[in-house]
Amino acid sequence: MKGLLCITIVLLITLTGRAQTPKQQSLDAYIDHLFKNKKMMGNVEISFKDSIIYAKSVGFSNVTTAEENNKNTKFRVGSLTKTYTAVLVLKAIEEGQLQLNDKLSSFYLYVKNAEKITIEQLLKHWTGIYNYTEIADEDLWEQKFHTEEEFINYLINEKSNFEPGTKYEYSNTNYAFLGFILQKIYNKPFAEILKEKICCPLYLKNTYFSVETDRTKNEALSYNIQDRYIVNAKVNFSVHFANGGIASTAIEVDNFLTPLFNGKLISAKSLEMMLPKNKGEYGMGIEKLPFDNPQGYTHNGRIENYFSEYWYFPKEKLGIVTLLNATNIYTSDIQTLLLQYAYGNKYEIPNSNQTDEILEKDFKQIKGTYFEKDKKAFFTISSDGKNMVFQASDAGQMFVRLEYEGNNIFEYEDMELQFFPSIKEAILTQGNIIKKYKKLSKQ
């Protein structure tokens, strides 16, 4: 982000429908390069005022059938959903259905500290309620439909992390509860509330909540990137509805943000309450970007291997959205690229055959896919142009950047990887576990 601090405020006035400019062609080449080098699949979009100044789709919504992503492809937006949920809560407050100081105990008496936790603290993650997505078996539990009662029972015995109101700690459970509360006060499912309060007024036809991915609606499947794309295990979004389950397009995410920040969805007073004041701070479903010039707001998300992020700059009326269904680079890197484009700044296409730490010829000997002897477990090593990137084969596995320690040894937290290029092998050490892997010969 450091390079953004001295950006000058001179936006490109590039309107949809004109012939492509050299800068557009350059950005197209960059995004295409990322796809061809298996760094991302998905959609990106930039808006200025009321116009789309750039939009592009790359990759496949379904790899098996070679169906390509397009401008109407829907992606699960993950935790971007929290911005929508926060808006719904603030609208309920404007309608007199809720108050910020209402207690969780009015709806859920037996949740730990419910009598101390307010709606405002739920919105701002100041509750201490345990994050249910960190429960050990949650990755299996989330694959089946669960009722509200089952959700509460799943969580009820988990500890409280701190006294409500004493500090901030992000917890998906907070927004799940807000979704349940909305359903109670309106006596309607979350999907209907979303449609009635946000989608219909804004004419959003491609934004909705449903419990399962539906390919008949042009919804993208999500993938893990290895030497090939591996489709993820199916999540049932019944347990992620108000905190991570909305489906939308990149264009319609922006078509939600623009009216939100321009007073057409909630009042100016409600928007002011929603927005955090300090850099990097979390408000109500929105975080402030960690740089000053330009000043903007953000939220990112991940569910399965759908990755998402938006940036919005109210003063400039500039919106940037990235929705991905496969990636092993950070969405913030793509967002930075799109912001540089919007401001007419130069950027270079990264070299996916090198890292900052080792020579290109040495990295080429290391990169690739490595299998255990039984070939059931494997991982892929790639580069984002600066760092070595590791991603294991398990469906939904997060990619990580490795730190170089010398002598072909790389580390991430308690994991160590040592490569032996001459014999095409690698040894992975994690705690007391030591595993040997063999590099796939043909790639």
C-alpha positions as a LaTeX table, in Angstrom:
\begin{tabular}{lrrr}
\hline
Residue & $x$ (\AA) & $y$ (\AA) & $z$ (\AA) \\
\hline
Met1 & 0.00 & 0.00 & 0.00 \\
Lys2 & 2.96 & 2.36 & 0.54 \\
Gly3 & 3.13 & 3.31 & $-3.13$ \\
Leu4 & $-0.41$ & 4.69 & $-2.95$ \\
Leu5 & 0.37 & 7.39 & $-0.40$ \\
Cys6 & 1.49 & 9.96 & $-2.96$ \\
Ile7 & $-1.05$ & 9.25 & $-5.70$ \\
Thr8 & $-2.28$ & 12.39 & $-7.43$ \\
Ile9 & $-6.00$ & 12.71 & $-7.88$ \\
Val10 & $-6.22$ & 12.65 & $-11.70$ \\
Leu11 & $-8.73$ & 10.01 & $-12.78$ \\
Leu12 & $-8.91$ & 8.51 & $-16.24$ \\
Ile13 & $-12.10$ & 9.60 & $-17.95$ \\
Thr14 & $-12.64$ & 6.33 & $-19.81$ \\
Leu15 & $-16.28$ & 5.65 & $-20.59$ \\
Thr16 & $-17.81$ & 2.30 & $-21.44$ \\
Gly17 & $-18.46$ & 1.93 & $-25.16$ \\
Arg18 & $-15.40$ & 3.77 & $-26.47$ \\
Ala19 & $-12.65$ & 1.95 & $-28.33$ \\
Gln20 & $-10.06$ & 0.40 & $-26.06$ \\
Thr21 & $-7.21$ & 2.68 & $-25.07$ \\
Pro22 & $-3.60$ & 1.45 & $-24.80$ \\
Lys23 & $-4.00$ & 1.58 & $-21.00$ \\
Gln24 & $-7.05$ & $-0.68$ & $-21.18$ \\
Gln25 & $-5.18$ & $-3.08$ & $-23.42$ \\
Ser26 & $-2.28$ & $-3.05$ & $-20.98$ \\
Leu27 & $-4.57$ & $-3.88$ & $-18.04$ \\
Asp28 & $-6.27$ & $-6.60$ & $-20.08$ \\
Ala29 & $-2.86$ & $-8.11$ & $-20.77$ \\
Tyr30 & $-2.02$ & $-8.01$ & $-17.06$ \\
Ile31 & $-5.25$ & $-9.76$ & $-15.99$ \\
Asp32 & $-4.90$ & $-12.31$ & $-18.82$ \\
His33 & $-1.32$ & $-12.95$ & $-17.68$ \\
Leu34 & $-2.53$ & $-13.73$ & $-14.17$ \\
Phe35 & $-5.07$ & $-16.23$ & $-15.49$ \\
Lys36 & $-2.67$ & $-17.90$ & $-17.94$ \\
Asn37 & $-0.17$ & $-18.35$ & $-15.10$ \\
Lys38 & $-2.85$ & $-19.87$ & $-12.83$ \\
Lys39 & $-2.92$ & $-16.98$ & $-10.40$ \\
Met40 & $-6.66$ & $-16.19$ & $-10.55$ \\
Met41 & $-10.05$ & $-16.78$ & $-12.14$ \\
Gly42 & $-12.91$ & $-14.33$ & $-11.69$ \\
Asn43 & $-14.23$ & $-10.83$ & $-12.39$ \\
Val44 & $-12.91$ & $-7.34$ & $-11.73$ \\
Glu45 & $-14.63$ & $-3.97$ & $-12.09$ \\
Ile46 & $-13.93$ & $-0.24$ & $-11.70$ \\
Ser47 & $-16.59$ & 2.47 & $-11.58$ \\
Phe48 & $-16.20$ & 6.25 & $-11.65$ \\
Lys49 & $-19.26$ & 8.27 & $-10.67$ \\
Asp50 & $-22.12$ & 6.42 & $-12.38$ \\
Ser51 & $-20.09$ & 4.77 & $-15.14$ \\
Ile52 & $-18.21$ & 1.49 & $-15.42$ \\
Ile53 & $-14.75$ & 2.46 & $-16.67$ \\
Tyr54 & $-13.32$ & $-1.07$ & $-16.64$ \\
Ala55 & $-14.69$ & $-4.61$ & $-16.32$ \\
Lys56 & $-13.10$ & $-7.92$ & $-17.18$ \\
Ser57 & $-13.82$ & $-11.63$ & $-16.69$ \\
Val58 & $-11.20$ & $-14.39$ & $-16.88$ \\
Gly59 & $-11.24$ & $-18.13$ & $-16.34$ \\
Phe60 & $-14.07$ & $-20.58$ & $-15.93$ \\
Ser61 & $-17.20$ & $-20.72$ & $-13.84$ \\
Asn62 & $-17.07$ & $-24.48$ & $-14.45$ \\
Val63 & $-13.69$ & $-25.91$ & $-15.41$ \\
Thr64 & $-15.05$ & $-29.36$ & $-16.35$ \\
Thr65 & $-17.47$ & $-27.98$ & $-18.94$ \\
Ala66 & $-15.19$ & $-25.05$ & $-19.91$ \\
Glu67 & $-17.97$ & $-22.52$ & $-19.20$ \\
Glu68 & $-16.30$ & $-19.14$ & $-18.97$ \\
Asn69 & $-16.86$ & $-16.46$ & $-16.37$ \\
Asn70 & $-18.76$ & $-13.48$ & $-17.79$ \\
Lys71 & $-20.09$ & $-10.16$ & $-16.49$ \\
Asn72 & $-23.26$ & $-11.85$ & $-15.18$ \\
Thr73 & $-21.48$ & $-14.72$ & $-13.40$ \\
Lys74 & $-22.38$ & $-14.81$ & $-9.72$ \\
Phe75 & $-19.81$ & $-15.44$ & $-7.01$ \\
Arg76 & $-20.33$ & $-15.96$ & $-3.29$ \\
Val77 & $-19.00$ & $-12.72$ & $-1.84$ \\
Gly78 & $-18.06$ & $-14.14$ & 1.57 \\
Ser79 & $-17.72$ & $-11.55$ & 4.30 \\
Leu80 & $-18.68$ & $-8.68$ & 1.99 \\
Thr81 & $-22.11$ & $-9.94$ & 3.09 \\
Lys82 & $-21.50$ & $-8.20$ & 6.44 \\
Thr83 & $-21.79$ & $-4.79$ & 4.78 \\
Tyr84 & $-25.23$ & $-5.73$ & 3.45 \\
Thr85 & $-26.30$ & $-7.13$ & 6.83 \\
Ala86 & $-25.13$ & $-4.00$ & 8.65 \\
Val87 & $-27.21$ & $-1.89$ & 6.23 \\
Leu88 & $-30.26$ & $-4.07$ & 6.93 \\
Val89 & $-29.78$ & $-3.64$ & 10.69 \\
Leu90 & $-29.45$ & 0.14 & 10.35 \\
Lys91 & $-32.56$ & 0.25 & 8.17 \\
Ala92 & $-34.39$ & $-1.73$ & 10.89 \\
Ile93 & $-33.24$ & 0.90 & 13.40 \\
Glu94 & $-34.48$ & 3.69 & 11.12 \\
Glu95 & $-37.84$ & 1.89 & 10.94 \\
Gly96 & $-38.05$ & 1.65 & 14.73 \\
Gln97 & $-37.73$ & $-2.13$ & 14.75 \\
Leu98 & $-34.44$ & $-2.15$ & 16.69 \\
Gln99 & $-32.18$ & 0.09 & 18.76 \\
Leu100 & $-28.38$ & 0.01 & 18.93 \\
Asn101 & $-28.50$ & $-0.54$ & 22.71 \\
Asp102 & $-30.93$ & $-3.48$ & 22.52 \\
Lys103 & $-29.44$ & $-6.52$ & 24.26 \\
Leu104 & $-28.80$ & $-9.90$ & 22.70 \\
Ser105 & $-30.63$ & $-11.40$ & 25.69 \\
Ser106 & $-33.89$ & $-10.01$ & 24.27 \\
Phe107 & $-33.54$ & $-12.62$ & 21.54 \\
Tyr108 & $-31.13$ & $-15.26$ & 22.95 \\
Leu109 & $-31.18$ & $-15.50$ & 26.71 \\
Tyr110 & $-28.77$ & $-18.41$ & 27.12 \\
Val111 & $-25.83$ & $-17.20$ & 25.01 \\
Lys112 & $-22.86$ & $-16.33$ & 27.23 \\
Asn113 & $-22.96$ & $-12.65$ & 28.31 \\
Ala114 & $-26.15$ & $-12.08$ & 26.28 \\
Glu115 & $-27.45$ & $-9.66$ & 28.88 \\
Lys116 & $-24.34$ & $-7.45$ & 28.34 \\
Ile117 & $-24.04$ & $-7.63$ & 24.54 \\
Thr118 & $-25.71$ & $-4.91$ & 22.46 \\
Ile119 & $-26.70$ & $-4.72$ & 18.78 \\
Glu120 & $-24.00$ & $-2.07$ & 18.34 \\
Gln121 & $-21.35$ & $-4.40$ & 19.78 \\
Leu122 & $-22.47$ & $-7.19$ & 17.43 \\
Leu123 & $-22.11$ & $-4.82$ & 14.47 \\
Lys124 & $-18.63$ & $-3.71$ & 15.58 \\
His125 & $-17.30$ & $-7.13$ & 16.77 \\
Trp126 & $-16.93$ & $-6.00$ & 20.39 \\
Thr127 & $-18.76$ & $-8.95$ & 21.95 \\
Gly128 & $-16.19$ & $-11.63$ & 22.82 \\
Ile129 & $-18.50$ & $-14.26$ & 21.27 \\
Tyr130 & $-16.48$ & $-17.22$ & 19.98 \\
Asn131 & $-16.04$ & $-17.34$ & 16.20 \\
Tyr132 & $-17.90$ & $-20.49$ & 15.16 \\
Thr133 & $-15.78$ & $-20.91$ & 12.00 \\
Glu134 & $-12.82$ & $-21.70$ & 14.28 \\
Ile135 & $-14.48$ & $-24.74$ & 15.88 \\
Ala136 & $-12.36$ & $-27.78$ & 15.00 \\
Asp137 & $-14.88$ & $-29.71$ & 12.87 \\
Glu138 & $-16.56$ & $-26.68$ & 11.28 \\
Asp139 & $-15.27$ & $-27.46$ & 7.77 \\
Leu140 & $-17.28$ & $-30.70$ & 7.82 \\
Trp141 & $-20.24$ & $-29.33$ & 9.79 \\
Glu142 & $-20.80$ & $-26.52$ & 7.27 \\
Gln143 & $-21.33$ & $-28.94$ & 4.39 \\
Lys144 & $-24.87$ & $-29.79$ & 5.58 \\
Phe145 & $-27.99$ & $-27.69$ & 6.06 \\
His146 & $-28.48$ & $-26.50$ & 9.65 \\
Thr147 & $-31.40$ & $-24.77$ & 11.32 \\
Glu148 & $-31.11$ & $-21.79$ & 13.63 \\
Glu149 & $-31.59$ & $-24.09$ & 16.62 \\
Glu150 & $-28.82$ & $-26.40$ & 15.41 \\
Phe151 & $-26.53$ & $-23.40$ & 14.92 \\
Ile152 & $-27.14$ & $-22.20$ & 18.49 \\
Asn153 & $-26.60$ & $-25.68$ & 19.93 \\
Tyr154 & $-23.36$ & $-26.03$ & 17.94 \\
Leu155 & $-22.00$ & $-22.84$ & 19.48 \\
Ile156 & $-23.60$ & $-22.60$ & 22.91 \\
Asn157 & $-20.86$ & $-24.34$ & 24.91 \\
Glu158 & $-17.96$ & $-22.41$ & 23.41 \\
Lys159 & $-16.11$ & $-19.99$ & 25.70 \\
Ser160 & $-16.45$ & $-16.22$ & 25.61 \\
Asn161 & $-13.12$ & $-14.70$ & 24.58 \\
Phe162 & $-13.41$ & $-11.48$ & 26.60 \\
Glu163 & $-15.82$ & $-9.23$ & 28.45 \\
Pro164 & $-18.21$ & $-7.49$ & 25.99 \\
Gly165 & $-17.26$ & $-3.92$ & 25.11 \\
Thr166 & $-13.63$ & $-4.19$ & 26.21 \\
Lys167 & $-11.98$ & $-4.79$ & 22.82 \\
Tyr168 & $-12.42$ & $-5.65$ & 19.14 \\
Glu169 & $-12.17$ & $-9.22$ & 17.80 \\
Tyr170 & $-13.63$ & $-10.28$ & 14.46 \\
Ser171 & $-16.19$ & $-13.07$ & 14.80 \\
Asn172 & $-18.51$ & $-14.44$ & 12.13 \\
Thr173 & $-20.89$ & $-15.43$ & 14.90 \\
Asn174 & $-21.77$ & $-11.78$ & 15.55 \\
Tyr175 & $-23.26$ & $-11.34$ & 12.08 \\
Ala176 & $-24.94$ & $-14.75$ & 12.11 \\
Phe177 & $-26.80$ & $-13.56$ & 15.22 \\
Leu178 & $-27.68$ & $-10.27$ & 13.50 \\
Gly179 & $-29.17$ & $-12.27$ & 10.64 \\
Phe180 & $-31.24$ & $-14.38$ & 13.01 \\
Ile181 & $-32.43$ & $-11.22$ & 14.81 \\
Leu182 & $-33.50$ & $-9.65$ & 11.48 \\
Gln183 & $-35.51$ & $-12.77$ & 10.71 \\
Lys184 & $-37.23$ & $-12.54$ & 14.09 \\
Ile185 & $-38.21$ & $-8.87$ & 13.91 \\
Tyr186 & $-39.46$ & $-9.05$ & 10.31 \\
Asn187 & $-40.80$ & $-12.62$ & 10.58 \\
Lys188 & $-39.24$ & $-13.36$ & 7.18 \\
Pro189 & $-36.23$ & $-15.34$ & 5.92 \\
Phe190 & $-33.00$ & $-13.36$ & 5.45 \\
Ala191 & $-33.23$ & $-13.89$ & 1.67 \\
Glu192 & $-36.59$ & $-12.10$ & 1.54 \\
Ile193 & $-35.42$ & $-9.24$ & 3.76 \\
Leu194 & $-32.36$ & $-8.72$ & 1.55 \\
Lys195 & $-34.52$ & $-8.71$ & $-1.58$ \\
Glu196 & $-37.15$ & $-6.35$ & $-0.15$ \\
Lys197 & $-34.85$ & $-3.84$ & 1.57 \\
Ile198 & $-31.83$ & $-3.71$ & $-0.78$ \\
Cys199 & $-32.15$ & $-5.64$ & $-4.05$ \\
Cys200 & $-35.57$ & $-4.43$ & $-5.23$ \\
Pro201 & $-35.01$ & $-0.72$ & $-4.41$ \\
Leu202 & $-31.63$ & $-0.82$ & $-6.20$ \\
Tyr203 & $-32.82$ & $-3.06$ & $-9.08$ \\
Leu204 & $-30.21$ & $-5.69$ & $-8.27$ \\
Lys205 & $-31.30$ & $-8.75$ & $-10.23$ \\
Asn206 & $-28.15$ & $-10.79$ & $-9.70$ \\
Thr207 & $-27.79$ & $-10.38$ & $-5.93$ \\
Tyr208 & $-29.45$ & $-12.81$ & $-3.53$ \\
Phe209 & $-29.01$ & $-15.36$ & $-0.78$ \\
Ser210 & $-29.54$ & $-19.08$ & $-1.26$ \\
Val211 & $-28.30$ & $-22.08$ & 0.70 \\
Glu212 & $-26.57$ & $-23.91$ & $-2.17$ \\
Thr213 & $-24.62$ & $-23.05$ & $-5.31$ \\
Asp214 & $-26.88$ & $-23.27$ & $-8.35$ \\
Arg215 & $-25.19$ & $-23.70$ & $-11.73$ \\
Thr216 & $-28.48$ & $-23.00$ & $-13.55$ \\
Lys217 & $-28.18$ & $-19.40$ & $-12.28$ \\
Asn218 & $-24.71$ & $-18.92$ & $-13.77$ \\
Glu219 & $-23.04$ & $-19.26$ & $-10.37$ \\
Ala220 & $-19.33$ & $-19.99$ & $-10.45$ \\
Leu221 & $-17.88$ & $-23.02$ & $-8.69$ \\
Ser222 & $-14.80$ & $-22.35$ & $-6.55$ \\
Tyr223 & $-11.44$ & $-24.03$ & $-7.08$ \\
Asn224 & $-8.10$ & $-24.76$ & $-5.47$ \\
Ile225 & $-5.18$ & $-24.11$ & $-7.86$ \\
Gln226 & $-2.70$ & $-26.96$ & $-8.27$ \\
Asp227 & $-1.17$ & $-28.29$ & $-11.51$ \\
Arg228 & $-4.88$ & $-28.42$ & $-12.35$ \\
Tyr229 & $-8.00$ & $-26.83$ & $-10.83$ \\
Ile230 & $-9.60$ & $-28.82$ & $-8.00$ \\
Val231 & $-13.25$ & $-28.07$ & $-7.29$ \\
Asn232 & $-14.00$ & $-27.30$ & $-3.64$ \\
Ala233 & $-16.18$ & $-29.27$ & $-1.26$ \\
Lys234 & $-19.68$ & $-27.82$ & $-1.28$ \\
Val235 & $-20.56$ & $-25.49$ & 1.57 \\
Asn236 & $-24.19$ & $-25.20$ & 2.62 \\
Phe237 & $-24.66$ & $-21.49$ & 3.16 \\
Ser238 & $-27.42$ & $-21.96$ & 5.73 \\
Val239 & $-24.75$ & $-21.42$ & 8.40 \\
His240 & $-23.07$ & $-18.46$ & 6.66 \\
Phe241 & $-26.13$ & $-16.56$ & 5.47 \\
Ala242 & $-25.86$ & $-13.12$ & 7.11 \\
Asn243 & $-22.11$ & $-13.25$ & 7.63 \\
Gly244 & $-20.92$ & $-14.71$ & 4.33 \\
Gly245 & $-23.55$ & $-16.26$ & 2.05 \\
Ile246 & $-24.69$ & $-13.63$ & $-0.45$ \\
Ala247 & $-24.15$ & $-14.27$ & $-4.18$ \\
Ser248 & $-23.61$ & $-11.34$ & $-6.55$ \\
Thr249 & $-21.66$ & $-10.01$ & $-9.52$ \\
Ala250 & $-18.77$ & $-7.55$ & $-9.45$ \\
Ile251 & $-20.92$ & $-4.91$ & $-11.17$ \\
Glu252 & $-23.82$ & $-5.35$ & $-8.74$ \\
Val253 & $-21.55$ & $-5.15$ & $-5.68$ \\
Asp254 & $-20.57$ & $-1.72$ & $-6.99$ \\
Asn255 & $-24.23$ & $-0.94$ & $-7.73$ \\
Phe256 & $-24.87$ & $-1.55$ & $-4.02$ \\
Leu257 & $-21.89$ & 0.49 & $-2.78$ \\
Thr258 & $-22.46$ & 3.60 & $-4.89$ \\
Pro259 & $-25.99$ & 4.34 & $-3.58$ \\
Leu260 & $-24.94$ & 3.33 & $-0.06$ \\
Phe261 & $-22.16$ & 5.93 & 0.03 \\
Asn262 & $-24.31$ & 8.54 & $-1.70$ \\
Gly263 & $-27.24$ & 8.53 & 0.72 \\
Lys264 & $-29.73$ & 6.57 & $-1.39$ \\
Leu265 & $-30.00$ & 3.48 & 0.83 \\
Ile266 & $-29.73$ & 4.67 & 4.43 \\
Ser267 & $-29.72$ & 8.13 & 5.98 \\
Ala268 & $-26.59$ & 10.26 & 6.23 \\
Lys269 & $-26.75$ & 9.84 & 10.01 \\
Ser270 & $-26.86$ & 6.03 & 9.72 \\
Leu271 & $-23.99$ & 6.02 & 7.21 \\
Glu272 & $-21.89$ & 8.20 & 9.53 \\
Met273 & $-22.47$ & 5.69 & 12.37 \\
Met274 & $-21.52$ & 2.85 & 10.05 \\
Leu275 & $-18.18$ & 4.28 & 8.92 \\
Pro276 & $-15.02$ & 3.87 & 11.05 \\
Lys277 & $-13.03$ & 7.02 & 11.76 \\
Asn278 & $-9.44$ & 5.75 & 11.87 \\
Lys279 & $-7.24$ & 3.94 & 9.36 \\
Gly280 & $-7.59$ & 0.16 & 9.54 \\
Glu281 & $-10.48$ & 0.42 & 12.00 \\
Tyr282 & $-13.67$ & $-1.67$ & 11.74 \\
Gly283 & $-16.97$ & 0.20 & 11.92 \\
Met284 & $-20.33$ & $-1.47$ & 11.26 \\
Gly285 & $-19.70$ & $-3.96$ & 8.47 \\
Ile286 & $-17.08$ & $-1.68$ & 6.92 \\
Glu287 & $-13.36$ & $-1.15$ & 7.46 \\
Lys288 & $-11.36$ & 1.98 & 6.68 \\
Leu289 & $-8.49$ & 1.47 & 4.25 \\
Pro290 & $-5.02$ & 1.74 & 5.82 \\
Phe291 & $-3.76$ & 4.56 & 3.58 \\
Asp292 & $-4.64$ & 8.26 & 3.46 \\
Asn293 & $-4.60$ & 9.37 & $-0.13$ \\
Pro294 & $-7.21$ & 8.71 & $-1.37$ \\
Gln295 & $-9.31$ & 7.92 & 1.72 \\
Gly296 & $-11.53$ & 4.93 & 1.25 \\
Tyr297 & $-13.44$ & 2.04 & 2.80 \\
Thr298 & $-13.28$ & $-1.69$ & 2.30 \\
His299 & $-14.30$ & $-5.19$ & 3.22 \\
Asn300 & $-12.86$ & $-8.46$ & 2.00 \\
Gly301 & $-14.16$ & $-11.98$ & 2.20 \\
Arg302 & $-13.49$ & $-15.64$ & 1.66 \\
Ile303 & $-15.77$ & $-18.66$ & 1.70 \\
Glu304 & $-14.70$ & $-21.97$ & 0.13 \\
Asn305 & $-12.17$ & $-20.55$ & $-2.36$ \\
Tyr306 & $-14.33$ & $-17.61$ & $-3.36$ \\
Phe307 & $-12.25$ & $-14.52$ & $-2.55$ \\
Ser308 & $-13.71$ & $-11.03$ & $-2.68$ \\
Glu309 & $-12.81$ & $-7.43$ & $-1.91$ \\
Tyr310 & $-14.19$ & $-3.97$ & $-2.54$ \\
Trp311 & $-12.68$ & $-0.52$ & $-2.13$ \\
Tyr312 & $-14.83$ & 2.59 & $-2.29$ \\
Phe313 & $-13.60$ & 6.20 & $-2.24$ \\
Pro314 & $-16.55$ & 8.52 & $-1.47$ \\
Lys315 & $-14.87$ & 11.84 & $-2.32$ \\
Glu316 & $-13.77$ & 10.58 & $-5.74$ \\
Lys317 & $-16.92$ & 8.44 & $-6.26$ \\
Leu318 & $-14.59$ & 5.64 & $-7.29$ \\
Gly319 & $-15.39$ & 1.97 & $-6.71$ \\
Ile320 & $-13.19$ & $-1.08$ & $-7.25$ \\
Val321 & $-14.41$ & $-4.68$ & $-6.90$ \\
Thr322 & $-12.67$ & $-8.06$ & $-7.25$ \\
Leu323 & $-14.61$ & $-11.35$ & $-7.08$ \\
Leu324 & $-12.64$ & $-14.57$ & $-7.60$ \\
Asn325 & $-13.46$ & $-18.27$ & $-7.73$ \\
Ala326 & $-9.80$ & $-19.39$ & $-7.74$ \\
Thr327 & $-6.64$ & $-17.57$ & $-6.69$ \\
Asn328 & $-3.22$ & $-17.87$ & $-5.13$ \\
Ile329 & $-2.54$ & $-14.15$ & $-4.93$ \\
Tyr330 & $-4.13$ & $-11.66$ & $-2.55$ \\
Thr331 & $-7.17$ & $-9.73$ & $-3.72$ \\
Ser332 & $-5.53$ & $-6.58$ & $-2.32$ \\
Asp333 & $-2.76$ & $-6.99$ & $-4.92$ \\
Ile334 & $-5.36$ & $-6.98$ & $-7.68$ \\
Gln335 & $-7.21$ & $-4.07$ & $-6.09$ \\
Thr336 & $-3.97$ & $-2.08$ & $-5.96$ \\
Leu337 & $-3.38$ & $-2.78$ & $-9.64$ \\
Leu338 & $-6.91$ & $-1.60$ & $-10.51$ \\
Leu339 & $-6.45$ & 1.57 & $-8.44$ \\
Gln340 & $-3.17$ & 2.31 & $-10.22$ \\
Tyr341 & $-4.99$ & 1.94 & $-13.54$ \\
Ala342 & $-7.81$ & 4.26 & $-12.44$ \\
Tyr343 & $-5.24$ & 6.94 & $-11.57$ \\
Gly344 & $-3.24$ & 6.48 & $-14.74$ \\
Asn345 & $-0.16$ & 5.14 & $-12.95$ \\
Lys346 & 2.26 & 2.68 & $-14.50$ \\
Tyr347 & 2.58 & $-0.95$ & $-13.45$ \\
Glu348 & 4.62 & $-3.93$ & $-14.59$ \\
Ile349 & 3.41 & $-7.44$ & $-15.34$ \\
Pro350 & 4.94 & $-9.73$ & $-12.67$ \\
Asn351 & 7.33 & $-12.51$ & $-13.65$ \\
Ser352 & 5.75 & $-15.73$ & $-12.36$ \\
Asn353 & 9.05 & $-17.56$ & $-12.88$ \\
Gln354 & 10.93 & $-15.77$ & $-10.12$ \\
Thr355 & 10.84 & $-14.52$ & $-6.55$ \\
Asp356 & 12.71 & $-11.72$ & $-4.81$ \\
Glu357 & 14.80 & $-14.17$ & $-2.78$ \\
Ile358 & 16.25 & $-16.59$ & $-5.34$ \\
Leu359 & 17.43 & $-16.43$ & $-8.96$ \\
Glu360 & 14.98 & $-17.18$ & $-11.74$ \\
Lys361 & 16.92 & $-20.25$ & $-12.90$ \\
Asp362 & 16.84 & $-21.67$ & $-9.37$ \\
Phe363 & 13.14 & $-21.00$ & $-8.87$ \\
Lys364 & 12.27 & $-22.75$ & $-12.15$ \\
Gln365 & 13.84 & $-25.93$ & $-10.72$ \\
Ile366 & 11.70 & $-25.70$ & $-7.58$ \\
Lys367 & 8.27 & $-24.58$ & $-8.80$ \\
Gly368 & 5.65 & $-27.19$ & $-9.63$ \\
Thr369 & 3.51 & $-29.84$ & $-7.96$ \\
Tyr370 & 4.88 & $-32.31$ & $-5.39$ \\
Phe371 & 3.20 & $-35.62$ & $-4.45$ \\
Glu372 & 3.54 & $-37.95$ & $-1.50$ \\
Lys373 & 4.38 & $-41.56$ & $-2.37$ \\
Asp374 & 0.73 & $-42.66$ & $-2.40$ \\
Lys375 & $-0.20$ & $-39.52$ & $-4.42$ \\
Lys376 & $-3.14$ & $-38.80$ & $-2.10$ \\
Ala377 & $-1.60$ & $-35.61$ & $-0.71$ \\
Phe378 & 0.20 & $-33.02$ & $-2.79$ \\
Phe379 & 1.00 & $-29.32$ & $-2.96$ \\
Thr380 & 1.95 & $-26.79$ & $-5.61$ \\
Ile381 & 4.69 & $-24.17$ & $-5.49$ \\
Ser382 & 4.29 & $-21.02$ & $-7.59$ \\
Ser383 & 5.25 & $-17.34$ & $-7.49$ \\
Asp384 & 3.29 & $-14.10$ & $-7.34$ \\
Gly385 & 6.28 & $-12.30$ & $-8.88$ \\
Lys386 & 7.82 & $-11.50$ & $-5.48$ \\
Asn387 & 7.14 & $-14.35$ & $-3.09$ \\
Met388 & 7.08 & $-18.14$ & $-3.25$ \\
Val389 & 3.49 & $-19.37$ & $-2.83$ \\
Phe390 & 2.44 & $-22.71$ & $-1.30$ \\
Gln391 & $-0.99$ & $-24.28$ & $-1.67$ \\
Ala392 & $-1.90$ & $-27.77$ & $-0.45$ \\
Ser393 & $-4.31$ & $-30.02$ & $-2.36$ \\
Asp394 & $-7.08$ & $-30.15$ & 0.27 \\
Ala395 & $-10.25$ & $-28.57$ & $-1.08$ \\
Gly396 & $-10.59$ & $-25.05$ & 0.29 \\
Gln397 & $-6.96$ & $-24.91$ & 1.40 \\
Met398 & $-5.68$ & $-21.36$ & 1.78 \\
Phe399 & $-2.52$ & $-20.42$ & $-0.13$ \\
Val400 & 0.38 & $-18.95$ & 1.88 \\
Arg401 & 3.51 & $-16.98$ & 1.09 \\
Leu402 & 6.72 & $-18.69$ & 2.20 \\
Glu403 & 9.72 & $-16.93$ & 3.74 \\
Tyr404 & 13.19 & $-17.89$ & 2.52 \\
Glu405 & 15.62 & $-19.03$ & 5.20 \\
Gly406 & 18.53 & $-19.98$ & 2.92 \\
Asn407 & 19.81 & $-23.32$ & 1.58 \\
Asn408 & 16.53 & $-23.95$ & $-0.29$ \\
Ile409 & 14.62 & $-23.87$ & 3.01 \\
Phe410 & 11.34 & $-21.95$ & 3.23 \\
Glu411 & 9.06 & $-21.45$ & 6.23 \\
Tyr412 & 5.53 & $-20.47$ & 7.14 \\
Glu413 & 4.67 & $-20.36$ & 10.85 \\
Asp414 & 5.54 & $-23.88$ & 12.17 \\
Met415 & 5.90 & $-25.42$ & 8.69 \\
Glu416 & 9.30 & $-25.85$ & 7.02 \\
Leu417 & 9.87 & $-26.90$ & 3.42 \\
Gln418 & 13.29 & $-27.90$ & 2.14 \\
Phe419 & 13.75 & $-28.50$ & $-1.59$ \\
Phe420 & 16.28 & $-30.75$ & $-3.29$ \\
Pro421 & 16.12 & $-29.67$ & $-6.97$ \\
Ser422 & 18.75 & $-32.10$ & $-8.23$ \\
Ile423 & 16.61 & $-35.11$ & $-7.25$ \\
Lys424 & 13.24 & $-33.31$ & $-7.59$ \\
Glu425 & 12.21 & $-33.86$ & $-3.99$ \\
Ala426 & 10.99 & $-31.82$ & $-1.03$ \\
Ile427 & 10.69 & $-32.54$ & 2.69 \\
Leu428 & 7.88 & $-30.95$ & 4.67 \\
Thr429 & 8.35 & $-30.67$ & 8.43 \\
Gln430 & 5.58 & $-29.54$ & 10.77 \\
Gly431 & 5.98 & $-30.23$ & 14.46 \\
Asn432 & 6.80 & $-33.94$ & 14.83 \\
Ile433 & 5.51 & $-34.75$ & 11.32 \\
Ile434 & 8.04 & $-35.21$ & 8.52 \\
Lys435 & 6.87 & $-36.03$ & 4.98 \\
Lys436 & 8.77 & $-36.58$ & 1.75 \\
Tyr437 & 7.34 & $-35.40$ & $-1.59$ \\
Lys438 & 8.38 & $-36.06$ & $-5.19$ \\
Lys439 & 8.01 & $-33.41$ & $-7.90$ \\
Leu440 & 5.67 & $-34.20$ & $-10.76$ \\
Ser441 & 7.86 & $-34.70$ & $-13.83$ \\
Lys442 & 5.62 & $-33.37$ & $-16.63$ \\
Gln443 & 4.14 & $-29.90$ & $-15.99$ \\
\hline
\end{tabular}
